[in-house]
Amino acid sequence: MQLYSPLSSPPKRKAVRAPALASIEGARIGILENGKLNAEEMLNEVAKLFVQRHGCKVRTLASKSNASAPAPAKTLATVAQEVDFLITGLGD
Amino acid sequence: MSALSPRIHEVPDDLLAAIDYCYEQGWTDGLPVVPPVVHRVKAMLASDKRPAETLIAKHAATGLELSLHSAAVNAVMAGCLPEYFPVLVAAFEAMNKEDFNFHGSAASTGGSAPLLVVSGPYGDEIGMNCDVNLFGSGNRPNATIGRAVRLILRNVFQMLPGISDKSTQGNPGKYSFCIAERARGNPWPLLCEAQGYAAGVSSVTVFAAGGFCNVENHGGNTPEQILASVADAMANYGCITLGQSVVILAPEHMRVLDDAGWTREHVQNFLFRHAKRPVEGMKVVGKFRDREYRAQHGEGAHALAEKGFMHRGLTPDDVLITMGGGDAGGHSCFIPSWSRGRASIMQHCAIRTSK
């Protein structure tokens, strides 16, 4: 008996990791919050630690209108021009 | 189009052993599947004129793609007949629309299941149930089309419980959640007509649905009484969000509305206006959020949004409402949207038949 596999072919991904920053001392931080309860509060607390410990500067707070969808490309492109690294994560 | 040929598994000519083989491969939803033998898959594919490699949906987060071929394999496994296949294909074409947010609704702790509502003559043609025991068991197309959706989410898109499907509790609709709209005795335009499809064209509407909430009212004899029960279910503190709603009215309840001359729009307005909770109450239960209130009451707010209250949804159009179920019984239902807000917007698509 011959059965077809119900699985799909693995996707061809072209994603690559960004190179690590040489240093985070004095770096510009962006925050991308997802709109969930407490997301902004939690991410601001995390950013505060970078400010205190590494002299980082918070430059941008961006928001997603849909927590479970990818950030719009325009949002990421804008933020990328303004910061050295971005902090994001889930709220709740 | 996928460049890869579909993979074949050689198994002994023993049906029960083949069923066990499918279990061993992790291809099932927990229930036995029909082994996807080649000739059945080809018969399934014959109900769509396009090439088997045609892609009908893509999972944005992983890049995994659904071809007609893969859909047909899973449809066979679910127990579908070839004439059910156009409904399944249309459902995924609808779910593939960006605003459905296919990934989020399948992965989230919210535990939604895609509810399919088939509208128009095609449901009758393939023997779907729109009548007694609407959401229950016993009807092959309802059961197997909904089941095929789940198998595709599992096998093609790899939404695996506990790994990529992080539903906190899930809901029973994750086995199958598929109904037909009842045309017999329905005084309103069918959904497919309201959606603007040409006469004779059927549609399927997909909705990232939370669990099922029965709305019992055997004593109400006016539209206001019946609909106050529905609105209260829609706005209970567990369910109330900015999300959309599906309401399936029992024929008994529909007769009360129709006798009073209420249209679908009239009912939608009533439900939006009354499915609400006071801001203070929302604060008491810890569910009030400024940005949600602003979304409902800010610039462009709907005229029926009452200050000081959170309503369910953003506008009356957020309530999909029609009729289904058996003639006897004052049992309608409300089905909430997935999760808290506007993360998934229901979509619809024409059912492409070979006729």
Interface residues (C-beta under 8 A of the other chain):
Chain A: M1 Q2 L3 Y4 S5 P6 L7 S8 S9 P10 P11 K12 R13 G35 L37 S65 N66 A67 S68 A69 P70
Chain B: S2 L4 P6 R7 I8 H9 E10 V11 P12 D13 D14 A18 Y21 C22 W27 P35 P36 V37 V38 V41 A60 A61 T62 G63 L64 E65 L66 S67 H69 S70 V73 N74 M77 N101 H103 G104 S105 A107 S108 L151 N155 V156 F157 R289 R291 S339 R342 A343
